[in-house]
Amino acid sequence: MKLPIPIGILLLLIFAQLVYPAAILVKRTTDVERNQLVAQVNNMRAQVATKKNISNMNEISYDMYLESQAETINCNTPPIGPFMVVSVLSKKMQAEINAAPPGKQAAIKLIYEGLFGPAQTRIGCAKLNLDCSVGACLIGPQRSISESDFIKGEPGSNCPNGKTSSGLCKAR
């Protein structure tokens, strides 16, 4: 799936807002805050499904196990499991990416790509204090996204379990 760079930048800014201390994501989040995050991400997923005519985009729900896995992320070894890592880069890492213009688009794509895989159904996030990242979300169950995952058509028209009012597919 190809999203325009301005959408990628907007999503990066929204995601960055979610993991900084003044935002809703902190290590000890409440159920209300988790629900707010899920609502925001599902809203973005519904918008992408509408703009890109994706008929099989699932809604996501918050997963405490993924949150606990996200809390263990370090700069040297990414976590391994049935999920993708969506990370908010540290200022140092952002500066390095900005110094290499051809890599900027690839970095932005990697940051938001996992949020829009239509088969993804779970998310868990943590605030981090690392040289490489200030926060991360794990989203699963897919480890990678491919063009074949996206079924074109009216949003919600390819949902085996029915659809939500926003046009996302209901997860099992």
N, C-alpha and C positions, 0 to 999 in steps of 0.2 A: 504494500500500500504506500502510495506517495502522497504526503501532505505537503502543502506549500510551506516554505520556510517561515513566513510570518506566523502561521498557526503553530509551528514548532516552537518558535520563540515565545509566543503567548503561553503555550502550555508549560514551557520551562519556567517562566515567571510565576505562573499559578502554582506549579509544583514547589518551586523554591519558597513561596510564601507559606506553603503548608508545613514545611519542616523547620523553619526558623523559630527561635524561642517565642516570639510574639504571636505566632500562628497557633493553629489548633493541634499540631502534632508535637507531642513531647513523649518522653519515655512512659510516663504514667498517664495515659489518656483515659478519658471517661467514655462511657458508651455513647453519650451525646456527641462528643467530639469525633469518635470513630464513625458514627452515623453521618455526621456532616461531611467527613471526607468521602465516604462512599457515595453520598448524594452528589457531591461535586464531580467526582470521577464518572459516575453514571450519567450525569448531565452532559459532560464532555463526550462520552461514548455515544450517547443518543444524537448529539449534534453531528458528530463525525458520520454516524450511520446514515443520517438524513442527507448530509452534504455529499457523501460518496455513494449513496444508494447501496448500503450494505444490509442485506436481508436477514443475516444470522448473527448480529452482534448481541452477545449475552450481557445481562446485568451482572454486576459483581457484588459480593458480600465481603464483610470484614472477617479476617481469619487470624485468630490469636496465635496460632502456631507460626504463621508466616511472620507476624510481628516479632515473636521471640527469635526466629531465625534472622530477621533483619537486624536485631540488636547485636548479633554476633559478627557482623560484617567487619572485615579489616581490609587494608589497602593491598595486601599481598595475596590473599587467597579468597576468591569470591565463593560464596556459599554454593553448594551443589544440591540440587533437588528438583522437583517438578514445578519450577517457577522461573521467571525472568527477573533480573534486578533492574529497577528503575532508580537511578541515583541522582542526587543533587550534588554537583561537583563543588569542591572547595574553591575559594577565590584563587588560590595558587594554581589549581588544575584548570580553572576557567581562563586564567591568563595564558597558560601554555597553549590551550586550544585556540585562543584568539590570535596568538602569534603565528599560527599555521592556518591561514585562510582555507585551503582545500579541505582540511580536516574538520572545519567548523560544521558543515552540513552533516557530515557523517556522525559527529558527536551529538548533535541535536537529535538526529534520527534515532541513535541508540538510546538516548535519554527517554524519549516518549514512545518509541515503537511498541514496547510491551504493554502500554496502557490501552492500545487499540486493537489487539488481537481479538477477533470476534469470539473465540472459544474460551478466553480467559474468564474465570468466574470468582476468583478469590484475590484479596489483597491484604497485606499487613505491612505496616510502616514503623520506622523508628528514627529518632533524631540521633545523629552520630557526631562525634567530635574528632574527626580524623583529618590527616593532611590531604587526603584525596576526596573526601566526601563529608558533607554536613548532614546528610540524611538519605534514607533509602526506603523504597517500598519493594516488596517482593510481590509479584503478581503471577498467578498460575491458573491452571495446571500446565500450560504449555511452556516448554523451554525455549522455543523459537517460533517465529511467525513467518509464514510464507504467503505468497500471492494466492495460492490455492485455498487458503483458509477463508477467504472472502467470497461470499456468494452475493452476486449482484441482484438487486431487486428492491422492492418497497421494504423499508425497515420493518422488521417483525413478521415478514411474510414467510420466513423459513425457520420457524421456531417449533421444535418438537414438543415442547412443554407449554406452549402458549406464549403470549407476549404481555409486557407491562403497558401501562397507559402511555409511556414515553416511546414505545416502539422497540424497546430492547426485549430480547428473548428471556423468558424466565429460566433461571438455572434450575437444575434438578433438585 
